Amino acid sequence: MKILVINGPNLNMLGKRQPEIYGKEDLESIINDLKLYASKYSIDITSFQSNHEGKIVDLIQESENQYDGLIINPGALTHYSISIRDAISSVSIRVVEVHISNIFAREDFRQHSVISDVCDSSVIGLGTKGYKLALNNFITYKE
């Protein structure tokens, strides 16, 4: 099984940006830990981070025939990116949304996800462990 993990804007700053909200772990450590966990289940992880919406849209569209599933933390794009929503809607692979913080307990503008209803599942507010929990979704529903 091959899973693509996409992280959106500013997630390259994890560990530095607001550690009281997002924790002290950097993105590289999170992904390395996820890859180690995935290897126990013979799952291959490819990760991608971009601060550019169009690059994320392109990769989602290209994921259809290359991956069995997608884990996405779109960062701030969660709250307004109809283009990411439409890209997710255009692929038939399983998609799990992840957020490190509880977006529903944050500022008003962060309390709505425009992608949740086009994703198969969401893991929200469980810290960086949310990535492993998202991966468990694929392990559980492995065909």
Secondary structure, DSSP 8 states (H G I E B T S, - for coil): -EEEEEE-TTGGGTTTS-HHHH-S--HHHHHHHHHHHHHTTT-EEEEEE-S-HHHHHHHHHHHTTT-SEEEEE-GGGGGT-HHHHHHHHH--SEEEEEESS-GGGS-GGGS--SSGGGSSEEEESSGGGHHHHHHHHHHHT--
